[in-house]
Amino acid sequence: MKKLSFLKPIVNFIAIGLLITTLSRLFLFFIFKDRVTETPNFWYIFPIGLRMDLILLCYMSFLPAVLITFLPDKASKFTNKFLVIYSFLLLFLILFVELATPDFVKQYDTRPNKIFLDYLIYPKEVVGMLLKSYLTSIIVTFLILGVVLYFAFKKGKKYFYTSSSDYKFKLMVFPLLAFLLFFGARSSLTSKRPINASNAVFSTDQLTNTLGLNSFYTVAFAAYSIKNEGNTKMYGKMEEAEAIARVKKYMITGPGDFTDAEIPFLHVQQPDTLLKKPYNLVIFLQESLGAEYVGILGGKPLTPEFDKLSKEGLLFTNLYCTGTRSVRGIEAVVTGFLPSPSESVVKLGNSQQGFFTLADALKQKGYETSFIYGGMANFDNMASFFNGNGFQDIVDQEDFESDGNKYAFKGTWGYSDEDLVTKANNYFKAKGDKPFFSLMFSTSNHEPFEYPAGRIKPYDAKPATVNNAMKYADFSIGKFFEMAKKEPYFKNTIFIVIADHNTRTYGKNLVPINKFHIPALIMGPGVKKGTVYSKLASQIDIPPTLLSYLGLPFETPMVGRNLNKLDPKTQGRSIMQFNDINAFRVENQVVIMQPNLKPLQFEIKNDTTLISVKLNEDLAKDALAHVITAGNLYKENKYKLRDKKK
């Protein structure tokens, strides 16, 4: 055994790594025990976890194994220094992401993923949020990391220095060592593919499945997957022509309405009523305003202003968002694009110019177009996407600071919602008789839930809570319409108040459908007051529905439905993307697709109760077609308007 002591750094590295990930998994298990133990055979997370941890650590051990074996003893000084730095750096990173995991899971119902990487891009906003909402966790994390660094300097030599050994003996041992590391990293000798995250799926509860992984793996995989943006083959393959045909059958456009064979979904949408003077359009996008917080939809009594306004327009009571991030909500409401496992098109490289948006369509009709936001418009790449796709004027935090006006409150994410609506109202007044389209985007419904004092009667005793932030957002909605109704532009404008997504999206099902339920209210001329649309609908149906009110024909590539023209007998449909899982719902049937696994089908008894049923192969193909189509449209640049020169 003494001859094998040169392998001590590798053995210690794997042992310490397993200690970190196993203790973290145990900690997470006890935090979420009530949820996890509802899953049959929940204890699988531990053997699965051990397997996934060994895969990660064996991959990481290849380089040290090669150096220890092939570098001669006279290079031991370099080898030992490298081993100490390499081992502690990776173990430090493993520990760091595991320490960050509990709070991330509480917020996103999954281990750190692409969202974790996205937030690292915006340190100013994120650090401000963390200091105000997670200060205790930050202190504990830095204390633990400080202790680890101390031991790294004190004990590094003891654990990660290799000992001298006979060179020929090391060469003889290396084939066995390489085989063991290869087997550990691949975790199988019979499977054609290496074991991956799909092998950790054993239940219909997404959180429980992810506990069988480790957070360094999920973050590293998210970083690796960035190169595959636009790749939708993880659910299966389908010929483009079949995918297009299957998507078209869910549209309400006739075959003769399509206008360009090169842009497969481009069609003319006629208005409900043709007008000499078209109406303006204002979209007031609400950060995280899920249906569970809206009184008129059976949620908490936090939205008296929205509830009151619902009597003045068309209220959607069965509408579902397409994702869990603001950029996905923007994607759906502003472009009508299909959700997919790829990043939102707001952030993808090939959609920064020449990609269809409502702003682009309306700009071609002579509208002045704008985006108004109390925060910094460069967050989540919004400014770049909007600027390249039809938005002529981008008004953000810097404009608030430079206009010389006094505003109520500036928080971590920017100016408050009431400041936003004041700015927007003044902006719209200045337009006079010019037709305009504007996207307003709120900020207050976001941790650390900051808002000016004295505006609302708090729902919770503690001020900075999601419930109180919702009440303040609702207060600001009421204030906006109170101001707008006094202005001439109000009588000539179609308004919609709609959420981008819900707050925390979590639940025991693979896709927590209830957490995708959002409110929407359309008001304005031609919108019948006090009406309700109760049929199942998707966020992607909203932009074509809005265009139908404006009084002009529009050419668009949107596959969503104009709900005003939908036959009552036609089945309702919604599409939801939850991390890398896609749900395609038609009435009470939902097909759920997971990467590299066969699709599953469930019957929806209510939004939280799904009953497994036999898979309808045709419905599953329709689900796949929508995701495949999203990828093809993006990659082939076919989600756009026709070239004006044509």
N, C-alpha and C positions, 0 to 999 in steps of 0.2 A: 504493500500500500504506500510505503514511503516513496517509491519510485513515481507514483501517480500524484505526488503532492504538487507538481507543477500545474495541475488542473485546478488548484484551490481557487484562483480568481473567478473561474467560470462557475464552479459549484456555489461559491458564496454569492455571486451575482444573481444566479437563478433562485437561490434560497431566500435572499433578502427581497427580491422582486415578488416572489410568491407570498412572502409574509405581508408585504404592503397591500397587494391586491386582494388577498384573502381576508385580511382584517377589514379592509374597506368594504368588501362584499358583505361581510357579517354585520358591519355597522349599518349599511344600507338596508339589509334585510330587517333589522330590528326597527329602523326608522319607519319603514313601509310594511311592517309585518301584517297589519290588518288587511292591507290590500293584497299582498303577495300570497298569503295563506288561503285566499279564496280560490287560488288556482290549484287544480288537482296535480299531484306530484310536483309541488312547488320546490321541493328539495333538489330537483334536477339542476337548479341554478348553481349548486356547489360543484358537482362533478363536471358539468359543462364549463363552469368558470375555471376550474383547475386546468381543463384541457385548453381553453382559449388563452389562459395566462402562460402556459408552457409554450404554446405556439409563438406568442410574442417574444418571450424571453429566449427561446432557442434561436429565433431569427437574430436577435440582438447579440447572441453569443458567438456567431460565426466568425466575425472579424477578430475578436480576442483569441479564439481557438487557432486561427491561422497564424497570427503573430507569435503566440506562445510556442507553437510547434516549429515554425520555420526560421524564426530569427535566432541566431546563435547566442550563446550566453554572454559573449562580449558586448552584445547590444542590449543587455538586460536593463541598463539604466533608462534607455529610451522606452523599452517595452513596459517597464513598471510604471513609469510616469504616465504613459498613454493609458494603461489599464486603470489606474486610479481615476484619472480625469474622465475617461470614457464611461466607466462603471457608475461613478457618482453623478455624472451629468444625466445619464439616462434614468437612473433610479430617482434622482431629484425630479425629473419631469414626470415620471410615473406617479410619484407621490403628489406632486402639485396638482395634476388633473384629477386624481382621486379625492384630494381635499376639496377641490372645487365642485365635485360631483353632487353632493347632497343638495346644495342650493340650486344647482342647475336642474336637477330632477324635479325639485319642488315647483320650479317655474315651467319646465317644458315636458315633464313626464317621460323623459328619456335621458340616457347618458349624454355627456357633451358630444356635439357633432358639428356639422357645418356652421350652425348658429354660433357656437363657441368661437370658431375662427373668425366669423364675421365681426363679432364684437371686438376682437383684438385690433381691428382696423380703425376703430373710433375710440381711442383711449380717453379723450377728454370727457365725452358724454358718459362712457361706461364707468370710468373711475368715479365720476360724480355720483352716479346712481349707486355704485357699490358702497361708497363711503356713507351714503345716507340710508341705505336699505340693508346692507350686510356687514356693518362695521364689526360686529362681534365675530362673525365668521372670518373676516379678514385678519383680525388680531390673532385668533387661534391659528389660522393658517401660517402666518408669518412667524409665530412662536415655534410651531412645529418645524417649519423649514429652517429656522435659525438653529435649533437644536441639531438638526440633521447636518447642517453645514459645519457645525462645531465638531461633530463626530467624524465628518469627512476629513477634516484636517488632522484630527487626533488619531484616528484608527484606520486611515486609508491604507497605510503600508501593511498593517496586520492582515487586512481582509483581501487586498487586491494585488499584492506583490506576488509574482511567481517565483518559484525556487528553481535552482539549476538542476538539470537532469541530463542523462545521457542522450545525446542528439539522435542517435540511431533508435533508441527506445521510443523517443517522442514520435519519430517518423513511423515506427511500427504501430503505435497506438492511434495515430491520427485517422486511419480509415475507419476504425470503430467509433472514434469520437465524432467524426464527420457524419457517419451513418446515424448515430444517436441524435445529433442535432438536427439533421435532415428529417428524420422520422418525427422528432418533437415539433419541428416547425410545420411540417406537412400534416402531421397527426393522422396519417393514413398511408398505407402502401397499396391498397386495393382500389381506392377511388381514382377516377381519371382526373379529378380536380382537387386542389388542396382544400382543406377544411376552411370555411369562412363564416361570416356572421350569420348566414342562413342556417347553419347547423346549430345555432343557439336557439332557434325558434322551436318551442315545444308546446306553446299555449296560445290562446287568443288574447292574452293580455300583453300589450307591447312593453310596458314597464318591466314586468316579470321576465320577459325574454331578454331585455337588455341588461338585467342584473347578472346574467350568465356571461356577459362580456366584461372587458375592462375598459376604462375610459381613455387610456393612451391608445388602445387599438381603435376605438371609435373615432377619436380625433384624427389619428394618422390616416385612417381609411377615408375620412371626409376630405382631408388634404389631398390624398392620392386621387380621389374621385373627381376633383376639380377638372382634371384633364379630360374627363369624359362628359363635360357639360354638353347637353343635347343628346346624350346616349339614352335611348328609351328601350333598349333591347333587353333590359334586365327582367322584364315581365314576359318576354316571348317575341316571336318574329311574325310579321305579316307583310304581304305584298302591299305596296303603296296604293295601288288601284283599289284593292279590296278595303283597305282602311278608309280611304276617301269615301267610297260608296256607303260604308257602314255609318260614318259620321253624318253624311248627307241625309240619311233616312231619319235622323233625329231633328233635322232642321225643318222649318215650315216653308221654305222656299221651293218653288216649283223648278223642274229641270230647265225650263225656258228662261228662267230669270238669271242664270249664271252667265257672266259676260266675257270671261277671258279664260281660255283653256290652260294658259300657263300659270294662272293664279286660281287654283281649283275651287276655292270657296267664294271668289269675288262675285257679288250679285248686287242688284239694285233693290233697295228697300224703300218702298213708297210710304209717305206720311199718312197718318190717319185722316188728316185734313190738310189740303194744300193752302198755304197762306201767302199773301203778298209780302207781309212783313214777318219774317220768321222770329220765333221766340229765342231769347237768351237761354243759356243752360248753366246752372251752378250745381256742382257736386260738392256736398259737405261730407267729407270722409271722416268718420269717427274712429279714433284709435281705440281698439279693444272693446268696443261696446257690444258685448254678447247679449243674446236674447234673455239670458238668465238675469240680467240687470234691468230689464225693461218691463215696467208694470203692466202695460197694455198687452204684452205677450205672455203674461203669467209669471213674470220674474219678480224680483224684489221691487218694492215701491220707491225706486230711485229716480224715476224719469217723469215727474209730473208735467213738465213742459212738452216733452215729446208726446206723451199720452194725450195732452190737450190738442196739440197740433195734428194728431192722427185723425181728428174729426174734420180736418180741412183738406184732406187729400186721399191718396190711395196708399193703404197700409199693406205691406207684405208680411204675412204671419207664418209662412212656411218656407222661408228663404235660407239657403245654406251657402256659406263662404267656401272658397276653394282651397284655403290653406291656413297656416298659423302665423304667418309673418305679414308685416305691412306691405312689403314689396309684392307678395302674392296677391293681396287684396287690391293693390294699385294695378297690377297686371290684369286682374279680372274686370275691374270697374272701368278702367281707362282704355284698355285694349281689347277686352273680350276674349283674350287668348286662353287656350285650354291649359289646365294645370298638368304638371308632369313631375317626375322625380328630379328633373334638372332644376337648377336655380331659376328663380323668376327672371323673365326677360329684361326686367328693369336693370339687372346686374350682368347680363351676358354680353359678350363682346360684339357679336354679329347683329345685335338688335339696337345698337346705339344710334343708328341712322336708318331711315327708310323703312321703319317698322310701323305698322298701322296703329294709330291712336285716335280717339275721338277728336283730340286737338287738331290732328292732321286733317281729318275729314272736314271739320268745321272751318278751319283756316282756309281751305280751298273754296269754301262757300262765302268767304268774306268776313268771317268772324275774327275778332281779336281774342287771343287765347292766353291764359295765364295760369300759374300755379302759385298759391299763396300759403305760406307755412311759417309758423312762429319759431321754428328751429332752423338749423343749418341745412340747406337744400342739398349739400353734398353727401349727407348721410344716406347710406344704402344706395349711393350712386344715382339718386333721384334727379339731381340737376342735369347730369350728363344725358341721361335717358330722355328727359323732358325736352331739353334744349335741342336734341337731335331729332325729335319726333313731333314737331308741330307746336310746341309751347313757345310763344313769342316772348313772354315776360315771366320771369321767375322772381317772386317776391319772398324774401326769407328774413332771418334774424338781423342780418346786416342792414336791411332796409328799414326795419323797425328802429334800429339804433341811430340811423342817420337822418330820419325825417323830422326830428325836432319835437315830436309829440311826446306827451307823458303817457306811459302805459301802466297798467295795474300791477303786473308781476312778471318777473323773469326767473325761471327755475332751471333745473339741470338740463332739460331738453329744449329750452327756449322760452319764448313768450307765451303767456297763458292763453287759454281758449277765448276768453272775453276780449283780450287784446287782438287776437286773430280776427274775431268777427267785427270788431271796430275798424280795424285796418281794411278788411274786405269790403265792408259797407261803404267806406269812403272811396275806395278804389272803384267800386261799381257805380257809384254816383257820378264819378268823373267821366264815365264812358258816354254819357248823354244818350243819343239815339243810335250809337254804333252797336251792332250785335256783338255779343261777347260770350265766350265760354270760359269758365274758371273752375279749377279744382282747388278746394280749400281742404287742408289736412290738419286735424287737431293734434295736440301733444299731451294734454293733461292726464289722460287715462294711461299712465305709464309710471312704473316705479321710478322714483320714490314717492309718487302721488302728491305732487306739490301744487298748491293753488292759493290765491289770495284769501286772507281771512275775511270773515263777515259777509260772505256771499250766500252761504247756504246754512240751513239748520242741519248739523252733522247727523248722519245715520249711526255712525260709530263714535264712541267717546274719544278714542284716539284719532287725531286729525288725519294723519297720513295713511289712509287705508284706501283700498280699491273702491269700496262702497261710497266713501265720501268724494273720491275723485270722479266717480260716475255721476254723482249728484251735481258736482260743479260743472262737469261737461254738459249735463242737461240744462243747467242754469244758463250756460253760454249759448246753447242752441236757442233757448227761449229769447235771450237778449238779441241774438242775430235777427230773428224774425220780427221781433218788436221794432227794431230799427228799420229793417228792410220794408216793412209794410207802410212806412211813412214816406218812402221814396218812389219816384215815378217808375224806376226800373222794375219794381216788384210786379206790376201788373203785366209785364211783358216777359216774364222769366219763369222757366221751369226749374224747380228746385228738387233735389233729392238729398235726404239725410240717410246715410248708410254706413254700416261698420265695415272696417277692413277685415277684421277677424275678432275672435273672442279673446279673453285674457288667457289664463292658463288653460291649455288644451290637454286634458288628461282623462283617463277612465280605464276600466278593466277590459274593454274590448280592443281589438287590434286597431280600430279607428273609433275614437269616442265621438260618435255622430252628434250627440247632444251638444257638444262643445263647438260645433260648426254652425249652429243656429244663430242667425243674426237678424237685426231689424233693418227695415228700409221703408222710407216714406217719400212718396212723390207728391209735390204740390205745385200748383200753378194754373194758368189758363188752360181750359180744355181737360183738366183733371177733375173728374167728378168727386165732389166732397163726400167724406164719410164712407168711402168704399173700401172693400177688403179683398185682397188677392190671397186666397187660402190654399191654392194648389202648390204642390212641391215645385220649387224653382231653384236655379243656381245663380250665383253671383255673375256668371258670364252671360246670363239672360238680361241683365240690367242695362248695359249700354245700347243694345238694339232696341229695347223698350223705350229708353229715353229719346232716341232719335225719332221715334214714331210721333212724338209730341211736337217736334220743332217746326213742322209745316213745310219741310223741304224733302225731296227725294235724295237719298244718299247711296253711293256705291261703297260697299264695305266687304271685307273678307271674314266677318265675324260669323261663327257657327252657332252662337247663342240664339235664343228665340225672342222675337217680339211678343211678349206675353199678352199684349192687347189683341193680337191676331190669333192666338193659340186656340185651336178647337177644344172646347171643354172635354171632349172625349179622349183627347190625346193624353197619354200618360206623362206625369211630371217626372223630371230628371234632375239630378244634381251630381256633381263630381267633386271629390274631396281628396286632397293630397296631404298625408300626415307623415312627415319625415320621408322615408323611402317606401311608404305604403300608399297605394291608390285605391280609393273606394268609388265605385260607379253605381249609383243608386237609381232605380226606376221604381217609383211608387214605394212599396214596402219590401222590395227585393234589392239586396246590395251585393255586388261582386267585389271582393277584396283581393287585390294583387300584391304579392310580396316578391322581393327580388329572388330570382332563381328558384321559386317554389310554384307549385300548381295553384291556380286561383281557388278561392273558397267563396261559397255563397251562403248568405244568411237571410232569414226573414226578420223584418223589423217589427217587433210587437209594440215597442215604443223606442224612443231615442237611446235608451240605456239597456234595452233587452234585445239581444240578437240571438235567434235560434238557427243553428246550422241546418241547412237543407241541401238536397242534391243539386249539384252544379248544372245550371242551364248553359250548355256549351255555346249556344248562339249569343246569349247575353254576355258571356265571358269574352267572346270574340268582339262584341261591340265595345266592351270596356277596354280591351287591348287596343282596338282601332283608334280610340280617342287619344291614348297616350302616344301611340306610334305616329299618329297624324301631327301631334304637337311637335315631336322631334323632327319630322320631315319638313314641316312648314318653316321651322327655325333654321335648320341646316341648309335648306335649299332657297332661303330668302323668298318664300312664297306667301308671307303674311303681310301684304302691303296693298297700296293702291296702285293703279296703273301709272306707268310713266306718262307724264303730261304730254310728251312729244308724240305719243302713239295716236 
